[in-house]
Amino acid sequence: MSAFRITLLFFLVLAIPFCSWGMQADRLDSLEKVYLDRKNPDSIRYKAVQELSFSLIFSDGPKAKKLIQETLKTIQKEVPNSRFYYEIYQNLGIYYDVNQETDSSRQIFSEILQKSKAQGWSAMEQRSYNNLGMNSLNSSDYRSAIEYFSEALELSRAKPGAKEGDWVNYLSNLGLANQELELYDQAIKYHLEALTIREKLEDSNGMAISCANLGICYKLMGELDQAIGYFQKAIDNAREAGNKVLYHRVHDNLGSLYIGQKDYKKGLEMLQIALDTSDGFTLDPKMKLSILSNSAAAYVDLGQIEKALEFAQKGNEVLDEHPDLINYSMTLKNALAKIYFRKGDFEKGNAFLEEYQEISRKVFNEENAQLLTDLQVQYDLEKKESQIALQRAELLEKSATLQRNYFAFAALGLLLLFLGATFIYYQNRNKRKQELLVKDRELKVKEAYIQASLESQEQERRRMAQDLHDGFGQYISALRMYVSQLKNAQAKEELKAELVGRTDSVLDEMSKEISNVVYDLMPATLIRFGLKSALEDLAHRINAGQKVAVELQFEGISERLDELVEINLFRICQEWINNILKYAGAKNILVSLRQQAGWMTLSIMDDGMGFDSAVFVHSKRNGWKNINTRAGLLNGELQLNTQQGIQGTELHVKFSQILRTN
């Protein structure tokens, strides 16, 4: 692979938009603030740091790496093994791949691929295939790259509702793989298809990448005017997108092209822009070496030896710091040899010339080996296409054979279909039977609730009739006696006055009795003001007797409940408190009503003597039936905690909150 061809390999994983450089700085600041504000939900914070770190990879690599590693530690503590973790972990792999640490990046991408498959994260699975493809491409393993990119493309297109923008990056990367195999016609086809989609999407960053790749293809094909046009479009789009990596690289490539045409003015202008880091961009060592080497070679051709030496020495400094870049230093060594020959220092000139020749032989051998590999891959691809054609022919032949056996298989298929239909019929029949049994049980339960409700109402009627008969009967008899005596003309005035007083007293008692009966029937406070007020009224009535103290607690009750819910809860309280007053001998009663997380709980606790709950629950007393029925109407859970011989009893009713409907 030539030095020029490796200077422009692009990593495409996320469709995160770039903006102009000034706007990009503001956006990065905004993303950082979103991430640092812990009031924001985790999903928003981690999405912000994912986009922030991805952008920084191409503008400030060291800062990106530090941010990614710190965030991964935080997520591992807060939400370990979550999708957030692997989304940001993916950016670490991208950082390593961009910085040529291919082994580390491959390990990360492989790990994420396995995790996404296991978790069913289809979008991340596609990106993992794409990332592994880029990793293989950067490692010159073009066969694997094409397989990974094709897998990502196939998965993306097969996804329901998929759009062109979902797979455009995979088309672009397939173009890169074909480009490296020197299949330029096929590469241009992929790049043009990707460019058309990106133009529709108005994706300036994607357009910059496609144009840069097309520029490389046309340059390597010798169509330099086409190459210059696409390189210039790439620069314009990279500037608009804020992609500094691409902006500087394309200037380097365009400068090299102009110098090759002997247009040194334009060439050096492009290289000067590529080398200028006043925009805050940090050049990676390989790019810096390429720019310095091309600049030195241009000044040598122009005869400006001191200027050439200045750039060449800076290039040598980069090479001293990064000796692994030795294969990319041929232009630099050749320029140094020419510089010292022209300065008359033949010893140094010969030394650099020998280094240049040695590196040339090494690169030539490596390129020959790579060429053989590339040819093998091309052969394998063509062989694969031939195998596909052969397989199609074999399939046609097999199809003819299959037609002859069709009727035999059809008969067997019909038999299996009949057996399957019979099995499904009986299975569905049994299923319907089970469903009917379930519905029958539900109906019986509902009937039981209805019957219990009717019995409760009948009991209420009987009790009210008994109260009216027992309470008002004696009062009416007394009134009749007093009225008959008042009608007696012979009665003395003093007696009549006394009888009138007695009549007033009886009427007062009747009024109180009527009030009590009406209260038992339906408290007006409950209807007008709600459950809280009704329970406060009930507690006031009981506390007025000074024998039992009733305390009320309300928590989270800010609105009226549904009217039927309030009535049922009040009746449960009334029934159970009456039971406590009659049998428990309690001194204190606590009634608690609280609402929490969409659930309401009514609790009634007393300090009276406990009893055998099993006997009570299975008894036929109407009081417990009424309570059980009303709890069932609320779809509530009824819990009774008591024990014979131990002081204290608790009754709890828990049900889903139902607010008042207007």
Secondary structure by P-SEA (a helix, b strand, c coil): cccccccbbbbbccccccccaaaaaaaaaaaaaaaacccccaaaaaaaaaaaaaaaccccaaaaaaaaaaaaaaaaacccccaaaaaaaaaaaaaaaaacaaaaaaaaaaaaaaaaaaacaaaaaaaaaaaaaaaaaaacaaaaaaaaaaaaaaaaaacccccccccaaaaaaaaaaaaaacaaaaaaaaaaaaaaaaaaaccaaaaaaaaaaaaaaaaaacaaaaaaaaaaaaaaaaaaacaaaaaaaaaaaaaaaaaaacaaaaaaaaaaaaacccccccccaaaaaaaaaaaaaaaaaacaaaaaaaaaaaaaaaaaaccccccccaaaaaaaaaaaaaacaaaaaaaaaaaaaaaaaaaaaaaaaaaaaaaaaaaaaaaaaaaaaaaaaaaaaaaaaaaaaaaaaaaaaaaaaaaaaaaaaaaaaaaaaaaaaaaaaaaaaaaaaaaaaaaaaaaaaaaaaaaaaaaaaaaaaaaaaaaaaaacccccaaaaaaaaaaaaaaaaaaaaaaaaaaaaacccccccccaaaaaaaaaaaaaaaccbbbbbbbccccccccaaaaaaaaaaaaaaaaaaaccccccbbbbbbbbcccbbbbbbbbccccccaaaaaacccaaaaaaaaaaaaacbbbbbbbbccccbbbbbbbbccccccc
